[in-house]
């Protein structure tokens, strides 16, 4: 049985981190992009990180951050992986002392194979829906736009919920899935029952 990895992103409260870990999430995402309603300060992130146990990956999400900004976060928060979600060039993503994943905002006309080849050092690609501005906005994109033969593992994101993630995993078979708004009761406020249902829906797809 293939096991699809699960990342819960945009966490802002200790109880939500605990709920994600208890449900079986493989990764926790913290947002360091001030305009986002899910953004956390460095100090807040350091507190949340204390609730992340061994073998759960702590991911820091950045949007067009300077090297100094990334370094300042890294000094205080024990991140395991960086996620770049803006207009970063390949040279902006390396040299931070941590592996990274690169987000691609998927829409017709974007050559994902070419995009991936430009970020050959990335541990993976996160495929999200294109919206004006940054972030997926909770929108599902057309999964048929994902080509076969991407050179890196990919993480499926964009509008996933417990209601559609089983179908998504069965159809696309990503390495991992990423959810934020799909397990929320309000922006930045997760719901333990929704997290648990989401994880169960992914596991159901893995067994099919």
N, C-alpha and C positions, 0 to 999 in steps of 0.2 A: 504493500500500500504506500502510495506517495503521500507525504505529509506536507501540506501547504503551510508555510510559515505565516504568522499573523502579527501585524503591527497595529497597535492602537495609538493614534497620534492626537496631539493637541490637548494633552492632559494638564490640568491646572490645580487639581486637588489631591491630597494624599489618599483619600478614600477611593478615588477613581484609579489611581495607580494600584492600590491594593486589589481592587476589583478586577482589573485587567490581568494582574499577575495570578490571582486565584483562578480566573477563568482559563488560564493557559496561554496567554499572549507570549509570543517570542520576543517582542520588541516594544518599547515604550518611546513615543516621540514627544519631544518638548520643542515648542516653537519660540525661536528667538528673532522674531520679526515684529517690531513694535506696532505696526498698523493692524495686525491680526487680533481679532477678539479672543484668540486662544494664546496670545503671547504671554510669556512669563519672564520675570526679571531674573538676572543671574542668581540673586540671593534666593528667590523662590525656587528656582530650578535645583539649587543645591539642597534645599530641604526635601523636595520631591525625590531627588536621587537617592536619598537615604532609605526610601521604601522599595528600591529596585534591587532584588536579590541577585546572587550570582547566576550566570547563564541566561539572564534576560538582558538583551541588548538595549542600551540607552542611546537613543538617536537624537542629535541636535539638528533642528531644521533652521536653515539660514536663507535669506533672500538678499542677494547683492551686498553681503556684509564685507566690510574691510577685513584684512588679515588681523589687524589689531583687535577688532570686535570678536573674531573667532578665538583668538588667543586669550582674550579676557575671559570668555566663557569657559574655555578649556582649563584655565588655571583654577577655577572654582567648582566646576561640575565634571564628574568623572564620566564623560561621554565615551562611548565605544565606537561610534560611527557618526559621520557627518552627512547631512542631506542638503544638497544645494538645489534651491527651488526657484531661482530667478533667471537672470540673463548671464550667468557666470560662463566664462570661457574655460576651456580645459586647464589653462595655466592658473586660473583662480581657484581650482578645486584641489590642487596638489600642494604638497609642502606644508601641510598643517599638522603632520605627525599622526594622523589617523586615516583609516580608509574612508571612502565616501561613496554615496550613491547620488546619481544625478536625475532630477525630475525632467521629464519631457511632457510638454503640454500638447496633447495629441489632437490633431485636426487634419482634414483632407489636405494633401499637398506636402505634409511633413514627411520627409524620407527618414523613417526611424532607423534604418540600417546605417545610413550615412551619419545621422546624429550619434548613434551608438559608437561608430568607429572613431568619431572625434573625441569621445570620452573613453578611450580604450583602457585607461587605468581605473575606471570606476568598478566597484564591486558589483554594481547592478544598476539598472534603470528603473525609475519609478514612473509609470505611465499614468498620467492624470488628464482630466478633461481640460480643454482650452477654454479660458474665460478671459475677459478683459481684466487687466490687473494680474495679481498672483494668487495662486491657490486654485483648487478645483471647483470651489463653490458648491460642492455637493451634487455635481452633475455627472451623469453617466455619459461616456463617449461610446462611439460605435466600435465595439471590440473587433469588428472585421478589419479595422485599420491596422491591427497588429500583425506584422509580417512574420512568416516563419523564418527561422535562422538568425534571430538576433544574437550577437556575439556574447552578450552578458545575460545573466539571469535577470528576469524582470519582475517587478512588483506591480500588481494591478491596483489602481486606486480610482477614485472618482465616482461618487454617488452610491457606493456599496452599502447595503443594509443586510440584515438577517433574511429579508424577503428575496433578495436577488443574488446573494453571494454564492449560493449553491450552484445556481445556473452559470454564474460567471466562472467559477472554478472548473466546472464540467466542460464548459465551452472553450476556455482559454488555456487552462492548465498553467497558471503562472507559478513562479517559484514561491511567491508570497502575495498576500493581500494587505492593503492598508486602509484603515477606516478612521474617520473622525466624526463628521456630522451624523453619520448613520447609527451611532450609538449614543447620541446626545438627547437631552431634554431641553437644553438651551445651549447657546454657543459657549463652548469651553466647559460645560457641565455634563459629564457622562452619567449614564444610568447602568447600574450593575446588571440588571436583568437583560438590558439590550446587549451589553457586552457578552454576557453568557450565551444568549441566543445566537449572536453573530458567530462566536467560536463554535458552537454546536453545528451551525449551518455549514461552516467550512469543513468540519470533520465529517459531516454527512456526505459532502461532495467527494472527499478523499476516499470514502469507502464505496463510491459508486463507479 
